[in-house]
Amino acid sequence: MKSHSSVIRLLFLGALLAVPSILSAEPYLAVRTGQPCAACHVNPSGGGLRSSYGAYYGTHELPAQPGAMEAFDGGQVNDSLRLGTDLRFSATQMDFDGDEAGDARSFSTQTGQLYLAFQPKDSPVMLYLDQQLLPGGGRNREAFVMMRLGDHSVKAGNLMLPFGLRLEDDSAFVRQASGFNFNNSDQGVELGLNFDRLRVDVALSNGSNSQNNDDRNFQYLTRGEYVTRHWRAGGSYVLNDADIGQRELASLFGGFTFGGYGVLLELSRIEDESVTNRPGIAQVQEVSLVELNRELAKGYNLKLTTEWLDPDTAIDENERTRHSLLLEYTPYASVQLRGGIRVGEDIPQRETGNFTQGFVQLHFYY
C-alpha cells in the first residue's frame, strides 16, 4: 500500500513538472455514484450550486481526508438561502510544434463563480443565480426563476440550455463545436420532467445567445437521459430555424462503470446552413469524446480523454484529435489539485492545432 501511494505521488509530481484549459468533467462523478445530475446540484439540469448531498459528497466522500461530520456545512445560510462558489487558479505551459515563438507560460484565474438560491419558506418557487466574477468583469451565466411541480420543474430566465453531457471543460470539442457550454447561455423557458430513472428536458429559447432575439424564430431543444446504477444513456436534439440559416444538432451520450473504471461517451453531428465553406453546401461537423476515469485511491482520480473533430465533412483529411491525461488529488474538503497534459494533432497547415499543453490547477469549491 505504501509503494502504491508513492507511485501515485510520483505521477502527480510528474504532471506538476509538465505544467489550459480546464480538463475537469464532473459527470464522471454521477456515473461513479449512479446518480442523476439533480442529486448533486440545486439546478436539476446539473452544474453550478451544489445540493446538500453534493456538498456532503464533496467534503466527506471525495477527499482523501474527509471532513468532520459535526463541522459539515452544506452552504445553507438559513431555511431560504443557500450559497456556493468555485474558484480555479492555474499555471499553464503551451508548446506549439515547429513554432517556438508561439510558446507561452502563464498564471491565470480560470474562473471564479458565486452561486445563490433563494426559496421562500413553504413556496415551490426558487430564484437561482450563477454569477461569474472572474476573469475580467462580472458576467451572469444563469439567472432564472424555477417552480417545482411535484417531481417536475419549469424554469424561465437566462439559462444554460440542456444538450449532451454537461462537462466542466468548455474547451472540449463537443462543447466548442455545439456552442452549448458554460460560456453561452440564452433567454428562454425550460420544462424538466422526471419519471423515476428517466429525465426529459424540453426548452424554447431565442437561439441568439443574447438578451433579445435577432429574428422572429425560436430555438427548440430536447434532451432525454435514462439512468441506472451502472450505466446511463441519452440523446439531445436542437433546431434553430434562424433567418441567417437553419442550425440542427443531434447527439448521443452515455456512461457506464466496469471493474472500478468509469467511462463517458458522446457523439454529435452539427449541420449549420449559415456557414458555407463551399457554395450551396451547409457546414456539417462531426465530433466525439471518450473519457476513462479510475479512482486510484481515496482522493485520487486518474482521467484519460480522447477527442475527435471533423470541422467540415465536405473537406477531406481535415480531422483533428486531442488526447489528455489528468490526475486529480482532493486532499481535504473543498480543495482539489489537478495536474495534466494535453496533446493536439491537426493538419500541418494549422499550426495552432498541433501542440503540447501542460497545467496545474488549484480548485476551491463550496
Secondary structure, DSSP 8 states (H G I E B T S, - for coil): -HHHHHHHHHHHHHHHHH-------THHHHHHHT--HHHHBSSTT-SSSB-HHHHHIIIIISSSS---GGG---SB-SSSEEEEEEEEEEEEEEEETT-GGG-EEEEEEEEEEEEEEE--TT-SEEEEEEEEEESSS-EEEEEEEEEEETTEEEEEEEE----S---S-TTSHHHHHH--STT--EEEEEEEEEETTEEEEEEEE-SSSSSS-SSS--EEEEEEEEE-SSEEEEEEEEEEEETTEEEEEEEEEEEEEETTEEEEEEEEEEEETT--SBTTB-EEEEEEEEEEEEEEETTEEEEEEEEEEES-TTSSS--EEEEEEEEEEEEETTEEEEEEEEEEE--TT-GGGSEEEEEEEEEEE-
